[in-house]
Amino acid sequence: MRIDVLTLFPEMLEPFCSASIVGRARKAGIVEIVCTQLRDFATDKHKSVDDKPFGGGPGMVLMCGPVFDAVEHVESLDPRPATRIVLTPQGETLTQRTVESLAKKPRLLIVCGHYEGFDQRILDGLRPMEISIGDYVLSGGEPAAAVLIDAVVRLLPGALGDRTSADSESFAGNLLEYPQYTRPREFRGMCVPDVLLSGDHGRIAGWRREQAELRTKARRPDLLEK
Ligand code: 6GU
């Protein structure tokens, strides 16, 4: 897979994309991630990418010209068709289901906004998917891009190394994860549940399933209704 990111702050994303699972997948050639500076596509001498909103109001709006030019330039660098994504709090909330469908695409092109938002003609003209990562406000799309890239890349074949698969995890089966323990058996008077030390794999699986259900019922009953 190839992922392009158009951003005014590539320095926020580059270290993220070089570390941990994403960094390793990149080194292994499982994903190619290219961050492109949107400001390089500004056309005036001040290198403007944003301007005041027509009709007045606070803040600044990302201009059409640099975004269209950057999208068209970056798309021309590779023949695979890109799924265009704009990160915006106005978008559809990201879910594991959407992540799974994006992980099957050959190429993603992610545009990070800043300021008050995008000129509406960017959305009308480029027809991207509009994605939000939740109901809270970020200063820009870069943290959301990091979230999206992480969630997608870990699903690519080979990205998690020797693990069987990612799909026993929270949300894949609409249940939260069961509690996990490792050494030591006792820490500051707190003990690992006996069942996990029993060696009885049937009982362990039953206990884990029950714990996952109890936890989901208590914390995220909305997941059980789905
Ligand atoms: Cl994608 N962008 C911004 N600026 N804020 C957000 C968001 C995105 N998702 C949640 N909040």
py3Dmol code that shows the C-alpha trace and the ligand (Angstrom):
import py3Dmol

protein = """\
ATOM      1  CA  MET A   1       0.000   0.000   0.000  1.00  0.00           C
ATOM      2  CA  ARG A   2       1.052   3.593  -0.594  1.00  0.00           C
ATOM      3  CA  ILE A   3      -0.141   6.363   1.755  1.00  0.00           C
ATOM      4  CA  ASP A   4       0.374  10.011   0.854  1.00  0.00           C
ATOM      5  CA  VAL A   5      -0.243  12.731   3.420  1.00  0.00           C
ATOM      6  CA  LEU A   6      -0.677  16.383   2.442  1.00  0.00           C
ATOM      7  CA  THR A   7       0.104  18.539   5.453  1.00  0.00           C
ATOM      8  CA  LEU A   8       1.470  21.887   6.594  1.00  0.00           C
ATOM      9  CA  PHE A   9       3.323  20.052   9.399  1.00  0.00           C
ATOM     10  CA  PRO A  10       5.121  17.007   7.973  1.00  0.00           C
ATOM     11  CA  GLU A  11       7.493  17.238  10.949  1.00  0.00           C
ATOM     12  CA  MET A  12       4.602  16.138  13.192  1.00  0.00           C
ATOM     13  CA  LEU A  13       3.981  12.950  11.202  1.00  0.00           C
ATOM     14  CA  GLU A  14       7.414  11.819  10.081  1.00  0.00           C
ATOM     15  CA  PRO A  15       8.683  10.612  13.488  1.00  0.00           C
ATOM     16  CA  PHE A  16       5.362   8.887  14.125  1.00  0.00           C
ATOM     17  CA  CYS A  17       5.595   7.029  10.830  1.00  0.00           C
ATOM     18  CA  SER A  18       9.167   5.931  11.581  1.00  0.00           C
ATOM     19  CA  ALA A  19       8.479   4.289  14.967  1.00  0.00           C
ATOM     20  CA  SER A  20       6.939   1.064  16.249  1.00  0.00           C
ATOM     21  CA  ILE A  21       4.666  -1.067  14.064  1.00  0.00           C
ATOM     22  CA  VAL A  22       4.229   1.586  11.362  1.00  0.00           C
ATOM     23  CA  GLY A  23       7.973   2.248  11.135  1.00  0.00           C
ATOM     24  CA  ARG A  24       8.708  -1.455  10.909  1.00  0.00           C
ATOM     25  CA  ALA A  25       6.056  -2.023   8.230  1.00  0.00           C
ATOM     26  CA  ARG A  26       7.574   0.814   6.265  1.00  0.00           C
ATOM     27  CA  LYS A  27      11.093  -0.642   6.517  1.00  0.00           C
ATOM     28  CA  ALA A  28       9.763  -4.050   5.491  1.00  0.00           C
ATOM     29  CA  GLY A  29       8.193  -2.524   2.353  1.00  0.00           C
ATOM     30  CA  ILE A  30       4.645  -3.357   3.487  1.00  0.00           C
ATOM     31  CA  VAL A  31       3.641   0.293   3.266  1.00  0.00           C
ATOM     32  CA  GLU A  32       5.169   3.328   1.595  1.00  0.00           C
ATOM     33  CA  ILE A  33       4.296   6.593   3.389  1.00  0.00           C
ATOM     34  CA  VAL A  34       5.065   9.928   1.742  1.00  0.00           C
ATOM     35  CA  CYS A  35       4.402  13.245   3.514  1.00  0.00           C
ATOM     36  CA  THR A  36       4.156  16.257   1.214  1.00  0.00           C
ATOM     37  CA  GLN A  37       4.333  19.894   2.345  1.00  0.00           C
ATOM     38  CA  LEU A  38       1.154  21.630   1.201  1.00  0.00           C
ATOM     39  CA  ARG A  39       2.873  25.018   1.355  1.00  0.00           C
ATOM     40  CA  ASP A  40       5.118  23.973  -1.556  1.00  0.00           C
ATOM     41  CA  PHE A  41       1.984  24.368  -3.718  1.00  0.00           C
ATOM     42  CA  ALA A  42       1.263  27.972  -2.711  1.00  0.00           C
ATOM     43  CA  THR A  43       1.320  30.295  -5.724  1.00  0.00           C
ATOM     44  CA  ASP A  44       1.837  33.785  -4.266  1.00  0.00           C
ATOM     45  CA  LYS A  45       5.041  35.324  -2.967  1.00  0.00           C
ATOM     46  CA  HIS A  46       3.900  34.960   0.658  1.00  0.00           C
ATOM     47  CA  LYS A  47       3.397  31.205   0.207  1.00  0.00           C
ATOM     48  CA  SER A  48      -0.232  31.524   1.382  1.00  0.00           C
ATOM     49  CA  VAL A  49      -2.329  28.413   1.756  1.00  0.00           C
ATOM     50  CA  ASP A  50      -5.198  30.005   3.682  1.00  0.00           C
ATOM     51  CA  ASP A  51      -7.240  33.198   3.596  1.00  0.00           C
ATOM     52  CA  LYS A  52     -10.063  35.034   5.391  1.00  0.00           C
ATOM     53  CA  PRO A  53     -13.564  33.586   4.935  1.00  0.00           C
ATOM     54  CA  PHE A  54     -15.911  35.375   2.503  1.00  0.00           C
ATOM     55  CA  GLY A  55     -18.831  36.713   4.543  1.00  0.00           C
ATOM     56  CA  GLY A  56     -16.602  37.369   7.536  1.00  0.00           C
ATOM     57  CA  GLY A  57     -16.043  35.424  10.709  1.00  0.00           C
ATOM     58  CA  PRO A  58     -13.114  34.236  12.760  1.00  0.00           C
ATOM     59  CA  GLY A  59     -10.135  32.229  11.594  1.00  0.00           C
ATOM     60  CA  MET A  60      -8.772  31.328   8.225  1.00  0.00           C
ATOM     61  CA  VAL A  61      -9.899  28.912   5.502  1.00  0.00           C
ATOM     62  CA  LEU A  62      -7.679  26.546   3.503  1.00  0.00           C
ATOM     63  CA  MET A  63      -7.616  27.704  -0.151  1.00  0.00           C
ATOM     64  CA  CYS A  64      -8.582  25.607  -3.178  1.00  0.00           C
ATOM     65  CA  GLY A  65      -5.538  26.260  -5.390  1.00  0.00           C
ATOM     66  CA  PRO A  66      -2.764  24.729  -3.283  1.00  0.00           C
ATOM     67  CA  VAL A  67      -4.904  21.733  -2.280  1.00  0.00           C
ATOM     68  CA  PHE A  68      -6.063  20.873  -5.827  1.00  0.00           C
ATOM     69  CA  ASP A  69      -2.530  21.330  -7.214  1.00  0.00           C
ATOM     70  CA  ALA A  70      -0.978  19.205  -4.452  1.00  0.00           C
ATOM     71  CA  VAL A  71      -3.571  16.418  -4.833  1.00  0.00           C
ATOM     72  CA  GLU A  72      -3.124  16.308  -8.616  1.00  0.00           C
ATOM     73  CA  HIS A  73       0.673  16.380  -8.366  1.00  0.00           C
ATOM     74  CA  VAL A  74       0.888  13.643  -5.731  1.00  0.00           C
ATOM     75  CA  GLU A  75      -1.624  11.449  -7.584  1.00  0.00           C
ATOM     76  CA  SER A  76       0.492  11.687 -10.753  1.00  0.00           C
ATOM     77  CA  LEU A  77       3.492  10.159  -8.930  1.00  0.00           C
ATOM     78  CA  ASP A  78       1.961   6.667  -8.886  1.00  0.00           C
ATOM     79  CA  PRO A  79      -0.467   4.978 -11.287  1.00  0.00           C
ATOM     80  CA  ARG A  80      -2.572   3.286  -8.570  1.00  0.00           C
ATOM     81  CA  PRO A  81      -5.868   5.093  -7.979  1.00  0.00           C
ATOM     82  CA  ALA A  82      -5.884   6.902  -4.628  1.00  0.00           C
ATOM     83  CA  THR A  83      -8.762   6.843  -2.162  1.00  0.00           C
ATOM     84  CA  ARG A  84      -8.986  10.509  -1.175  1.00  0.00           C
ATOM     85  CA  ILE A  85      -9.558  11.288   2.496  1.00  0.00           C
ATOM     86  CA  VAL A  86      -9.994  14.682   4.137  1.00  0.00           C
ATOM     87  CA  LEU A  87      -9.627  14.744   7.919  1.00  0.00           C
ATOM     88  CA  THR A  88     -12.184  17.069   9.448  1.00  0.00           C
ATOM     89  CA  PRO A  89     -14.372  17.161  12.566  1.00  0.00           C
ATOM     90  CA  GLN A  90     -17.301  17.447  10.102  1.00  0.00           C
ATOM     91  CA  GLY A  91     -16.563  13.961   8.780  1.00  0.00           C
ATOM     92  CA  GLU A  92     -18.030  10.553   9.498  1.00  0.00           C
ATOM     93  CA  THR A  93     -16.617   9.135  12.758  1.00  0.00           C
ATOM     94  CA  LEU A  94     -13.877   6.570  12.106  1.00  0.00           C
ATOM     95  CA  THR A  95     -14.764   2.979  13.019  1.00  0.00           C
ATOM     96  CA  GLN A  96     -12.910  -0.322  12.789  1.00  0.00           C
ATOM     97  CA  ARG A  97     -15.220  -1.240   9.905  1.00  0.00           C
ATOM     98  CA  THR A  98     -14.020   1.785   7.906  1.00  0.00           C
ATOM     99  CA  VAL A  99     -10.404   1.023   8.863  1.00  0.00           C
ATOM    100  CA  GLU A 100     -10.824  -2.540   7.541  1.00  0.00           C
ATOM    101  CA  SER A 101     -12.197  -1.308   4.221  1.00  0.00           C
ATOM    102  CA  LEU A 102      -9.369   1.250   3.851  1.00  0.00           C
ATOM    103  CA  ALA A 103      -6.770  -1.437   4.586  1.00  0.00           C
ATOM    104  CA  LYS A 104      -7.867  -3.221   1.375  1.00  0.00           C
ATOM    105  CA  LYS A 105      -7.136  -0.206  -0.872  1.00  0.00           C
ATOM    106  CA  PRO A 106      -3.915   0.034  -2.894  1.00  0.00           C
ATOM    107  CA  ARG A 107      -3.414   3.709  -2.137  1.00  0.00           C
ATOM    108  CA  LEU A 108      -4.670   6.360   0.304  1.00  0.00           C
ATOM    109  CA  LEU A 109      -4.277  10.126  -0.019  1.00  0.00           C
ATOM    110  CA  ILE A 110      -4.883  11.914   3.269  1.00  0.00           C
ATOM    111  CA  VAL A 111      -5.336  15.689   3.423  1.00  0.00           C
ATOM    112  CA  CYS A 112      -4.860  17.329   6.831  1.00  0.00           C
ATOM    113  CA  GLY A 113      -6.683  20.580   7.457  1.00  0.00           C
ATOM    114  CA  HIS A 114      -5.771  23.369   9.811  1.00  0.00           C
ATOM    115  CA  TYR A 115      -7.315  26.719  10.627  1.00  0.00           C
ATOM    116  CA  GLU A 116     -11.115  27.005  10.590  1.00  0.00           C
ATOM    117  CA  GLY A 117     -11.565  24.539   7.774  1.00  0.00           C
ATOM    118  CA  PHE A 118     -11.546  23.856   4.051  1.00  0.00           C
ATOM    119  CA  ASP A 119     -13.012  25.958   1.248  1.00  0.00           C
ATOM    120  CA  GLN A 120     -16.195  23.970   0.462  1.00  0.00           C
ATOM    121  CA  ARG A 121     -15.110  23.640  -3.193  1.00  0.00           C
ATOM    122  CA  ILE A 122     -12.223  21.400  -2.103  1.00  0.00           C
ATOM    123  CA  LEU A 123     -14.807  18.923  -0.805  1.00  0.00           C
ATOM    124  CA  ASP A 124     -17.238  19.414  -3.713  1.00  0.00           C
ATOM    125  CA  GLY A 125     -14.493  19.231  -6.356  1.00  0.00           C
ATOM    126  CA  LEU A 126     -12.258  16.450  -5.025  1.00  0.00           C
ATOM    127  CA  ARG A 127     -15.118  14.366  -3.537  1.00  0.00           C
ATOM    128  CA  PRO A 128     -12.995  12.816  -0.771  1.00  0.00           C
ATOM    129  CA  MET A 129     -14.205  10.668   2.090  1.00  0.00           C
ATOM    130  CA  GLU A 130     -14.549  13.042   5.063  1.00  0.00           C
ATOM    131  CA  ILE A 131     -13.373  11.406   8.286  1.00  0.00           C
ATOM    132  CA  SER A 132     -13.325  12.549  11.931  1.00  0.00           C
ATOM    133  CA  ILE A 133     -11.694  10.567  14.737  1.00  0.00           C
ATOM    134  CA  GLY A 134     -14.209  11.516  17.417  1.00  0.00           C
ATOM    135  CA  ASP A 135     -16.312  14.182  19.038  1.00  0.00           C
ATOM    136  CA  TYR A 136     -13.658  16.575  20.280  1.00  0.00           C
ATOM    137  CA  VAL A 137     -11.699  19.361  18.611  1.00  0.00           C
ATOM    138  CA  LEU A 138      -8.090  19.105  17.434  1.00  0.00           C
ATOM    139  CA  SER A 139      -6.032  22.055  16.179  1.00  0.00           C
ATOM    140  CA  GLY A 140      -5.336  20.203  12.970  1.00  0.00           C
ATOM    141  CA  GLY A 141      -5.691  16.953  11.117  1.00  0.00           C
ATOM    142  CA  GLU A 142      -2.174  15.601  11.822  1.00  0.00           C
ATOM    143  CA  PRO A 143      -2.967  13.731  15.051  1.00  0.00           C
ATOM    144  CA  ALA A 144      -5.987  12.269  13.252  1.00  0.00           C
ATOM    145  CA  ALA A 145      -3.760  11.208  10.332  1.00  0.00           C
ATOM    146  CA  ALA A 146      -1.460   9.439  12.804  1.00  0.00           C
ATOM    147  CA  VAL A 147      -4.457   7.600  14.268  1.00  0.00           C
ATOM    148  CA  LEU A 148      -5.789   6.584  10.858  1.00  0.00           C
ATOM    149  CA  ILE A 149      -2.376   5.451   9.561  1.00  0.00           C
ATOM    150  CA  ASP A 150      -1.721   3.365  12.673  1.00  0.00           C
ATOM    151  CA  ALA A 151      -5.133   1.691  12.566  1.00  0.00           C
ATOM    152  CA  VAL A 152      -4.809   0.859   8.843  1.00  0.00           C
ATOM    153  CA  VAL A 153      -1.154  -0.209   8.715  1.00  0.00           C
ATOM    154  CA  ARG A 154      -1.455  -2.740  11.558  1.00  0.00           C
ATOM    155  CA  LEU A 155      -4.058  -4.595   9.457  1.00  0.00           C
ATOM    156  CA  LEU A 156      -1.772  -4.969   6.430  1.00  0.00           C
ATOM    157  CA  PRO A 157      -0.534  -8.537   5.934  1.00  0.00           C
ATOM    158  CA  GLY A 158       2.798  -8.990   7.752  1.00  0.00           C
ATOM    159  CA  ALA A 159       2.640  -5.738   9.743  1.00  0.00           C
ATOM    160  CA  LEU A 160       2.179  -7.433  13.114  1.00  0.00           C
ATOM    161  CA  GLY A 161       4.977  -9.923  12.541  1.00  0.00           C
ATOM    162  CA  ASP A 162       4.398 -13.408  13.932  1.00  0.00           C
ATOM    163  CA  ARG A 163       0.941 -12.721  15.385  1.00  0.00           C
ATOM    164  CA  THR A 164      -1.843 -14.861  13.950  1.00  0.00           C
ATOM    165  CA  SER A 165      -4.096 -11.871  13.267  1.00  0.00           C
ATOM    166  CA  ALA A 166      -5.435  -8.651  14.618  1.00  0.00           C
ATOM    167  CA  ASP A 167      -9.058  -9.708  14.656  1.00  0.00           C
ATOM    168  CA  SER A 168      -9.389 -11.132  18.171  1.00  0.00           C
ATOM    169  CA  GLU A 169      -8.928  -7.599  19.465  1.00  0.00           C
ATOM    170  CA  SER A 170     -11.381  -5.093  20.816  1.00  0.00           C
ATOM    171  CA  PHE A 171     -14.046  -4.002  18.319  1.00  0.00           C
ATOM    172  CA  ALA A 172     -13.271  -6.673  15.754  1.00  0.00           C
ATOM    173  CA  GLY A 173     -15.857  -8.867  17.508  1.00  0.00           C
ATOM    174  CA  ASN A 174     -17.844  -6.027  19.140  1.00  0.00           C
ATOM    175  CA  LEU A 175     -16.401  -6.947  22.558  1.00  0.00           C
ATOM    176  CA  LEU A 176     -13.755  -5.223  24.644  1.00  0.00           C
ATOM    177  CA  GLU A 177     -10.619  -7.180  25.557  1.00  0.00           C
ATOM    178  CA  TYR A 178     -10.512  -9.363  28.677  1.00  0.00           C
ATOM    179  CA  PRO A 179      -8.045  -8.479  31.478  1.00  0.00           C
ATOM    180  CA  GLN A 180      -4.449  -9.621  30.942  1.00  0.00           C
ATOM    181  CA  TYR A 181      -1.755 -10.497  33.499  1.00  0.00           C
ATOM    182  CA  THR A 182       1.944 -11.293  33.375  1.00  0.00           C
ATOM    183  CA  ARG A 183       4.667 -12.009  35.947  1.00  0.00           C
ATOM    184  CA  PRO A 184       4.810 -11.787  38.917  1.00  0.00           C
ATOM    185  CA  ARG A 185       1.889 -13.872  40.193  1.00  0.00           C
ATOM    186  CA  GLU A 186       1.517 -11.516  43.142  1.00  0.00           C
ATOM    187  CA  PHE A 187       2.289  -7.790  43.145  1.00  0.00           C
ATOM    188  CA  ARG A 188       1.700  -5.608  46.240  1.00  0.00           C
ATOM    189  CA  GLY A 189      -0.887  -8.056  47.516  1.00  0.00           C
ATOM    190  CA  MET A 190      -2.753  -8.232  44.169  1.00  0.00           C
ATOM    191  CA  CYS A 191      -2.963 -11.749  42.747  1.00  0.00           C
ATOM    192  CA  VAL A 192      -3.385 -13.140  39.245  1.00  0.00           C
ATOM    193  CA  PRO A 193      -6.762 -14.988  39.023  1.00  0.00           C
ATOM    194  CA  ASP A 194      -6.229 -18.707  39.762  1.00  0.00           C
ATOM    195  CA  VAL A 195      -7.965 -19.833  36.577  1.00  0.00           C
ATOM    196  CA  LEU A 196      -5.150 -18.339  34.461  1.00  0.00           C
ATOM    197  CA  LEU A 197      -2.614 -20.474  36.310  1.00  0.00           C
ATOM    198  CA  SER A 198      -4.705 -23.656  36.037  1.00  0.00           C
ATOM    199  CA  GLY A 199      -3.419 -24.791  32.645  1.00  0.00           C
ATOM    200  CA  ASP A 200      -7.038 -25.676  31.717  1.00  0.00           C
ATOM    201  CA  HIS A 201      -7.383 -24.004  28.320  1.00  0.00           C
ATOM    202  CA  GLY A 202     -11.133 -24.571  28.141  1.00  0.00           C
ATOM    203  CA  ARG A 203     -11.757 -22.895  31.487  1.00  0.00           C
ATOM    204  CA  ILE A 204      -9.380 -20.065  30.597  1.00  0.00           C
ATOM    205  CA  ALA A 205     -11.188 -19.397  27.317  1.00  0.00           C
ATOM    206  CA  GLY A 206     -14.559 -19.441  29.136  1.00  0.00           C
ATOM    207  CA  TRP A 207     -13.334 -17.051  31.816  1.00  0.00           C
ATOM    208  CA  ARG A 208     -11.927 -14.646  29.229  1.00  0.00           C
ATOM    209  CA  ARG A 209     -15.136 -14.627  27.225  1.00  0.00           C
ATOM    210  CA  GLU A 210     -17.156 -13.927  30.391  1.00  0.00           C
ATOM    211  CA  GLN A 211     -14.810 -11.127  31.451  1.00  0.00           C
ATOM    212  CA  ALA A 212     -14.966  -9.576  27.994  1.00  0.00           C
ATOM    213  CA  GLU A 213     -18.776  -9.617  28.133  1.00  0.00           C
ATOM    214  CA  LEU A 214     -18.948  -8.197  31.677  1.00  0.00           C
ATOM    215  CA  ARG A 215     -16.524  -5.446  30.780  1.00  0.00           C
ATOM    216  CA  THR A 216     -18.382  -4.575  27.600  1.00  0.00           C
ATOM    217  CA  LYS A 217     -21.742  -4.532  29.439  1.00  0.00           C
ATOM    218  CA  ALA A 218     -20.319  -2.207  32.123  1.00  0.00           C
ATOM    219  CA  ARG A 219     -18.283   0.139  29.942  1.00  0.00           C
ATOM    220  CA  ARG A 220     -19.664   0.044  26.410  1.00  0.00           C
ATOM    221  CA  PRO A 221     -23.226  -1.340  26.389  1.00  0.00           C
ATOM    222  CA  ASP A 222     -23.673   0.380  23.013  1.00  0.00           C
ATOM    223  CA  LEU A 223     -21.338  -2.226  21.458  1.00  0.00           C
ATOM    224  CA  LEU A 224     -23.612  -5.098  22.552  1.00  0.00           C
ATOM    225  CA  GLU A 225     -26.642  -3.568  20.863  1.00  0.00           C
ATOM    226  CA  LYS A 226     -24.902  -3.677  17.472  1.00  0.00           C
TER     227      LYS A 226
END
"""
ligand_1 = """\
11
6GU
Cl -10.056 14.750 11.650
N -9.683 17.144 12.669
C -9.799 18.061 13.638
N -9.293 19.285 13.439
N -10.416 17.833 14.795
C -10.909 16.609 14.961
C -10.802 15.597 14.004
C -10.170 15.910 12.846
N -11.393 14.487 14.476
C -11.834 14.808 15.687
N -11.560 16.076 15.991
"""
view = py3Dmol.view(width=600, height=400)
view.addModel(protein, "pdb")
view.setStyle({"model": 0}, {"cartoon": {"style": "trace"}})
view.addModel(ligand_1, "xyz")
view.setStyle({"model": 1}, {"stick": {}})
view.zoomTo()
view.show()
